[in-house]
Amino acid sequence: MSDPAKVRRHAERVRELVASVVRSQVKDPRLGMITITDARITADLRDATVFYTVLGDAAAQAGTAAALESAKGMLRSTVGKALGLRHSPTLTFVLDDVQDQVKHIDDLLVQARSADAEVQRLAARAEYAGEPQPYRLEEDEDADEARDEDADETPPRGGESR
């Protein structure tokens, strides 16, 4: 097992190397506007996964994926020589669909805001099911005590006096 810091350094170096080689040496016309976003490498430094985004539609993404697959051998040898490892890591390219996920989350937030606005609109017109104030207030208690005192002063029934 390798040191995790060493693995991170190698992954960052793989990302930088692949980005510079794609920019300067890969001359495939299918290669679109590509950005290498991240690279991850296994702890044994044998397999590297490179994440990329492509500006454009599905056809541009498919063309870029094909161009990267055809340049995989050259990229692997360049990365292996630059890293100075005994074994060159195998490269796997994965389309990073962060932009699609961001758009989906934005759409969900818009739906949530509209649902909240609808709830607020309904709540503004809502009325209480019972009394508006179901709890006793202090002035109500004072009035109840005054009524109780008045009731104590009334003469008892049966015509008897005190």
N, C-alpha and C positions, 0 to 999 in steps of 0.2 A: 504494500500500500504506500502511496505517496502522501506527502504532506499536503493538506488542503490548500494552504497558501500557494504551494508550488503548482497545484492543479489549476487554481484560479489564474495564476500568472500565465501558464501555458494556454489556457482558454482565451485569455485576452490577447495573447500574442497570435494565436490562430485567427481570431477575428480580424486583427490588424493586417496580418499577412494575406488572408483571403481577400479582404477589401482592396488592398493595394494591387494584388495580382489581377483581380477582376477589372479594376480600373485601367491598368496599364498594359496588360499582356493578353487578355482574352479579347479577341477581335471578331467574335461571332456576331453576325447581324441580328440574330434572334434575341440577343441580350438587350433587355430593356433598361429603363431607369431603375437601377437596383441600389438598395442600401443594405449593407450587412449590419444587422441590428444586434446580434449576440452570437456567442459560441460557447458551447459547453463540452467538456471533455471528461471522459470517465476517469476514475481514480487510478486505473492501470495505464493511462495515457495511450490506449489503443484505438479508441473510437471517439471521434469528435462530431458533434452536431452543430451545424452552422445555420442560424436563422436569418432570413432575409425578407425584405419587403420590395414590392415592385409597384411603380407608379403606372397605372393603366388598368385596362379591363382584363377579363379572363384570358383572352388570346395573348396579351402581353405577358401575363403570368405563366401561361403554358410554354411560350417561347423561351422565356428566361429560365424556366425549370429545365427545358431540354438543353439549352446552352450550358448551364452549370453541370448537367450530367455528362455532356461531351467533354468538358474541360476538367472533369474531376481528377483524372490521372495527373495532369500537369499541376493542378493545385495541390494534390497530395504530395507529389515529389518536392515542390517548392516549400511546402510547410515542413516536411520531414527534414530537408536540408537545413532550413533556418532554425528549427528547434534543436537540432543536434541529438535527437533521440535514437536509440537503437532501432526502434520500429516506428515507421511513419504511421500516424493515426489515420484510420479510414475516415473519410469525410462523408457525412450525410447532410443533404441540404433540405431544410424544412421552411416552407412558406410561412412567414409570421403574419397572422391575420389579425393583428392588434387593431388595425383601423376598422375592420368590419365589426369587431367586438365593441369598440368604442361607439360606433354608429348605433349598434343594437342597444347598448346601455343608454345612449342619449334618447333613442326612441322610447324606451321604457320609462325614462324620467319624464318625458313629455306626457305620456299616458298617465303617469302617477299625478302630475300637476293638474291635468284636466279632471281627473277623478276627485282630487282634493278640492278643486274649485266647485265642482258639482255638489260635493258634500257641504261645503260652506254655504252655497246658494240654498240648499234645502234646509240647513240649520237656521238660516236667517228667517225663514217663513214658519218655522216650527213653533208650536204652542205647547205649553205644559199639559200633561195628561190630567193632572189634578189641580190643586191650588198652586198659584205661582210661587208661594212661599210655604212649603210644607212644615217648616220648623217654627217653634215658638220663639218669639223675640222677647227682650226684656220688658218692653212696655206692655206686652200682652200679659206677662206674669204679674206686673203691678196691677193691672186691671182685674185679673183673677183674684188677687189677694184682697183688693177692695171689695169685690163681690162677696168673698168669703166672710169678711168682717161684717158686711151688711146682713148677711144671712145669720150670723151669730146673734145679732141684736133683735131679731124678730121674736115675738113672744111664742112660747111653745103652744102647741095645739091643746085643745081640751079646755080652754078658757081659764087655765090656771095662770096666775100672775106670779111674778117672782117676789 
